[in-house]
Amino acid sequence: MKFIIGEIPKNIHHDFKEFIRLKEPEKSKFMYIASFIQVALWGVFFFVWWMIDGNTPKYFFQTGFIGYALILLIVFPVHELFHGMIYPIKDSKKIMFGFWPKMGAFYAMYDGALTRNRWLLVYVMPFFLISVIPMFVALYTTVPSWLVIASILNAGFAAGDIAAITMIAYQVPKQAIIVQNGWDTYWRSTVNKSTKQEK
């Protein structure tokens, strides 16, 4: 396990000749699409939280710059840690966490092969734990205002994850394995002899 400063590195552990590249938009177009998903998620989660807790708008207006900065400093790395908790610990040498200054983004990366369904779990976990679970908790008890804000903000930050989940669910067969190669995603329906698969 290691921490990297810079762009998401290329995967040097696999030969991708026998893999199929996931049909993804180019980086700039992907970010453009994700921005629309982000705004939609922020809107939906703000509205739902408002229905659960009528003070939600007040929380946003009363939270100052320092408060937002602290929430973001917590949400960004924790979001990536929740991605990473699904990676196989026994293969920790292939697990990487990083920060990409040019994009202002934290990321989690695994160079090994995982099943399609496990990758879907990797992508959905931060969204579920940080944004969805607090809503259910708030139905039964009071939650702090910072958690309401974190839940809403994280929902929007998960836009790229939601887009990835949609593309994988639509394009990749259930019995396939998936390997990441930098920004790109590759899959194959069966495991060859040189590829170690983690369920």
N, C-alpha and C positions, 0 to 999 in steps of 0.2 A: 504494500500500500504506500502510495506516495502523493505529494502535493506538487502541482505544476503551476507556474506562472506563464501564461501565453495561450495561444490557440489550441484547440482540441487536437492532440497528436494523432498521427496515422497509426493504424494497427499493424505491427510488424510480426504478429504471431500466426497469421493465416495467409494462405494463398487463395485469393478470391476468384480464381479462374472458374471454379465449379459452383460459384455462388451467383445468385441473381440480385442485381441491384434494385432496391426498392425505388419505385417511381415517385420521386420527391421533387417539388419545385426547386429551382435554383435558390441559393441562400437569400438573396434580396427579395425574391417573390415570396419565399416562405415566411420571412419576417413581416412582409406586408399582409399576408393572409392571417398570420398569427395575431397581428395588431387588431384586426377586426374581431377575432375570437376573444381577444383580451378585453376589449371594450364591452362586448356582449356579456362575458362572464362577470365583469365588475358590476354591470347593470343588474343582472339577475340576482347575484349574491347580495348586493346592497338592498334590493327590494325585499328579498326573502328575510334578511336580517331585520329590516324595518318592520316586517310583519311579526317577527318573533320578539323584537325589542324596539319599542317605539322611540327609544333614545338614540338609536343608531346615527341619525343625522347630527345630533348634538355631539356625539363622540368625535366625529370627523372635524367639526368646527372648533371644538375645544382642544384638540390635540395640536400642539405646536410643532415647530420644525424639529426641535431636538427629539420630541416624542416620536415623530415619524422616522427620523434617522435611526433611533434605537430599535424601533420595530423592524425596519428593513435590515438592519445589521444582524438581527436575529433570524428573520424569516428566510433570507437568501441562503445562508449556509445550512440552516436546519432543513430547508427544502431539499438541498442536494444530499445531505446526510440520510434523509429518508429514502431517496433513490438508492443510495449506497447500501442501506441495510438489507436490501433484497439480493445483492450480489453474494456469491458464495465465499464465505470467509476463508475456507480452506484453500482458496486460490487467490489469496489476498495480494500476491505480487502483481496481478493483472488489474487491480483496482486502483483508480486514480481519482483524486479530487483536484480541481484547479480553479484558477481565476484568470479570465481573459480581459485584461485592461482595456483593449481597444473596443470591446463590446460591453464592458462594464458588467460582465456576467460570471457567476460561479457555475461550475459544472461538475458532474460525476461521470466517470467513464469506466467501463469494464472491457478488457481486451479479449475475454474468453467468449465461448459460444453458450448461449442460453436458449431454452425452448421459447417458442412464440409466446405462450401464456405467461411465462415468467417475466419476459420483457414487458408485456402489458402490465403486469403487477408492478414492475420497476417504475414505469411511467405514471401509473395512477396513484401510487402510495402517498406522495406529498400532498396531492390534491385532496385525497380522502382524509388523511390524518390532520392536516392543518386547516382545511376549509370546510369539510363536511361534518366531521365528528363534533367540532364545537357547536354547530347548529343543533344537533341532537341533544347535547349536554344542556344547551340553553333552554330547551323545552321543559326541563325539569328543575333547573337551578340557575342562579344568576352567574354570569361569566364576566370577567373584567373587560372594560372597554377596549384595552389594547388587544385582547384576543379577538374581539369582534372585528377590529380594523385589520388585524393580521389575517383573519379568515378571508375577508373580502379581497385584500390586496393579493394574497397568495393565489386565490382563484384566478385572477387575471394573469399572474405570473406563470400559471400552469397552462397557458394557452398553447405553447409549443408542445407540451406533453400531450394535450388533448388532440392536437393535430396529428402527432405521431401515432397515438393510439388508433385514431380513425384510419390512417393509411395502412398500418400493420394489420388491423382487423379486417380491412377490405381486401388487401393484396396477398397476405401471407397465409398459407394453409395451416390448420391447427397442429399438424404433426411436424411442422418445420422447426428449424433452429435459426437463430438470428445472431449475426456478428456485426459490431459497429466498426467502422473504419473512418476515424475522424468525424467529419460532419455527415458522412454517408452511412447508410444501413444496407446490409446484405443478408440474404436468406437462402436456405436450401432445404428441400423436403426430406432428405435423408442425411445421415452423418457419415462422412467418409472415414477411413481408417486413421487419418491424421488429425481429426478434429475431436476434441474432448467435449462432450456435452454435459451440461449441468441442468438437471430438471428443476 
